[in-house]
Amino acid sequence: MVTCLVVAGLSVVFLVTERDESSWIATVVSALVAVAALGVAVWAVLPSAALGVRVSGTGSATAGQGGRAVSGYVGSADDASTPVEVSETGDADATAGGDAVSGVVVR
């Protein structure tokens, strides 16, 4: 939507200005767009701290005898540098003799 409005606005500007002035405006707009595109490309290549695992609103987990149940996230110690956010995990029930966790398990 914004792009359409910008294109329409520039079209009107080009129609009502003289040829030399329109050429100058087009050059400036092209340079600004090129710098913006370069900025977006660099931003896309940089690693982001926001990337990671987010777990929320999990259901309940029940472990049977000798079993394991996790209501949350299970990850590897190799992934320890990856941010993990866990919230609102469900109940974890180990009353039958198993192992149950509501949250994060790192192996």
FENFEN-V945100 format. One record per residue. N is the residue number from 1. PHI is phi in whole degrees, 0 to 359 (999 if undefined). BURIAL is b if it has 24 or more other ideal C-beta (glycine too) atoms within 12 Angstrom, else e. D_LAST is the distance of its C-alpha to the last C-alpha in Angstrom with 2 decimals. Layout:
N&PHI&BURIAL&D_LAST  N&PHI&BURIAL&D_LAST
This chain:
1&999&e&47.65  2&296&e&47.73  3&299&e&48.31  4&299&e&51.23  5&294&e&52.77  6&295&e&52.50  7&298&e&54.09  8&296&e&56.83  9&297&e&57.51  10&294&e&57.75  11&298&e&60.04  12&296&e&62.37  13&300&e&62.35  14&294&e&63.23  15&287&e&66.01  16&264&e&67.70  17&259&e&67.49  18&286&e&69.60  19&300&e&68.44  20&295&e&67.87  21&292&e&65.95  22&298&e&63.81  23&296&e&62.97  24&295&e&61.89  25&298&e&59.74  26&297&e&58.08  27&295&e&57.33  28&295&e&55.76  29&298&e&53.66  30&298&e&52.48  31&295&e&51.48  32&296&e&49.53  33&294&e&47.71  34&296&e&46.86  35&295&e&45.40  36&297&e&43.37  37&295&e&42.05  38&296&e&41.08  39&298&e&39.22  40&295&e&37.28  41&296&e&36.45  42&294&e&35.15  43&299&e&33.11  44&291&e&31.53  45&278&e&30.49  46&292&e&28.90  47&292&e&25.16  48&248&e&24.65  49&288&e&22.54  50&284&e&22.87  51&288&e&20.72  52&167&e&17.26  53&244&e&15.78  54&233&e&17.86  55&237&b&17.37  56&210&e&20.35  57&66&e&22.30  58&283&b&19.98  59&277&e&21.54  60&280&e&20.96  61&226&b&18.53  62&237&b&19.66  63&261&e&17.87  64&280&e&20.33  65&301&e&20.72  66&77&e&17.71  67&263&e&15.94  68&227&e&13.12  69&224&b&14.03  70&231&b&12.64  71&255&b&15.40  72&161&b&13.90  73&223&b&11.02  74&242&b&7.63  75&226&e&6.35  76&268&e&4.95  77&296&e&5.44  78&294&e&8.61  79&264&e&9.70  80&298&e&9.84  81&278&e&13.60  82&278&e&13.89  83&296&e&15.36  84&232&e&14.02  85&237&e&16.65  86&235&b&16.37  87&215&e&19.64  88&51&e&21.62  89&283&b&18.95  90&280&e&20.49  91&290&e&20.75  92&241&b&18.12  93&246&e&20.07  94&237&e&19.05  95&293&e&22.66  96&273&e&22.87  97&102&e&20.61  98&263&e&17.18  99&238&e&14.07  100&230&b&14.39  101&228&b&12.94  102&246&b&15.07  103&150&b&13.38  104&239&b&9.94  105&239&b&6.49  106&244&e&3.79  107&252&e&0.00
